Amino acid sequence: MSYGEAVTAARMSGIGASSVHPAPHAAGPGPAQAMVVEYERHGVWVVAAHGSCDLESISRLEGALTTAVRRHPKVVLDTSGITFADSSLLNLLILTHRAGALRLAAPKPQLQRLLEITGLDAVLYVRATVEEAAAC
């Protein structure tokens, strides 16, 4: 399931077991937060992030991942919608990995490069799709 499909499914189902946390409008107060969608797929909990993941915008994703690893034996972070990432996301990934079973799915080239430069690609389970990440 793609990020767009997850958002559409969550909205059509009235949220149900999934939850959508939209980003505030750019004109609204405070920094724009990354959009986070959560849903179950192949027996694992998927957290899909969309937008910028930096110091000012990562709090919603941090909350979703922290809760997810406490409640679910395996969590997949769908990174296909992340448009920008910095060390704030890398730190969150390390902390989440230490707290529970985290898998990453579909990183774009910028995030993949950050993972390679820092060596996190050798520590984290990184796969091309949510389905592959859920299976490992």
N, C-alpha and C positions, 0 to 999 in steps of 0.2 A: 504494500500500500504506500503510495506516495504521500508526501506532506499535504498536498492539495486535496487528495482523496480523504485523508484523515480529518482535515478541517471540515470538509463537506459532510462526511459521515457523522461527525460529532454534532454538527449543527442540525442535520436532518433528524437525528435520533433524539433530539432534545437533551443532548449531552450523555445521559445514561451513565455507563461505567467510564466513559471518557470525560475529559474536561478540557475546555478551551480557555486559555487565559490571554485575551487579546492585548496588544500593546496600546498604550494611550495615544491619542492623536498627537502629531508633532507640535501642534500649537498649544497642547495642554501643559499643565504645570509639571515640573520635574523632568528627568531624563526619560526618553522613550525606552520602554522595556521590550526585550525580545518576546515574541509571541511563543507560547508553549502549549502544545496539544499532547494529551496523554491518552493512551488506549492499550488494550490487550491484543496481542498478536502471537499466535503459535505458542500460547502458554507463558509468554513473558510480557512484562510491562514495558511499553515503549513510550519514551518521552521525546517528542519532536520539537526542535527549536527552530525559530525563523527570525532572522534579523541579525542585528549586531550583538555580539557577546563580548563586552568590555566592562571595565570597572563600573561604569555608570549604568549599564543596562542588564547586568547579569543576575540581579537579585531574584527575579521570578523563576529563572531556570534553576538557580541554586536551591530555592525552596522546593521546586518540583522534584529535583534529583535526590535531595536529602530525604524527603518523604518517601519517594519510590524505593530507595535502597533499604529503608527500614521496613517497608511493608511487603516487598516482593523478593523472591530468591534470586531473580535475574532481571536486570534492567538494560534495555537497549536505548542509547541516545542516538536518535536519527538526526544527523548533522547536515543533511542535504539542504536545509533551508537557512543555514548560517551564512550570512553575507560578509561578516567580518569577525575575527577573533583575535584576542591578545592573550597576554599571560594570565589574565583573570580567568579565562576559560580553562587554560592549561592547569592552573592551580585547582580549580573546581573539579576537573577530571581526575587529578591525582587524589584529592580528598575523597571523592566519591568511589574511586577504585579501591581505596583502602577500607572504606566502610562497607562495601558489598560487591556483588558480581556485576560489574559494568562492562558493556560492550558498546563500541562505536560503530555506526553505520553511515556509509555514503559521504565521507568528508570531501568537500570541494578542494581544489588544488591548494589554495592558500592555507587552509587548516591542515591538509595532509603534509605540506611543507613544514609547518610549525611542529607537527608531531615528529617528523623525521629529524629536524634540526635539534630538537630537545631530547631525542631518543625515546620519546613516549610511545612511538609506534612499536617498539620492541617490548614495552611493558603492558600496554593496553591491547585488548582484542579489537582490532580494527578490520571491518569487512566492507565490501562494496555495497551490500544491500541490507535492509532490515531483516529479511528472511535468512540471509547467511549469518548475520550477527546473532539472531535468535537461536540458530542451530548450533552455535559453538559454545 
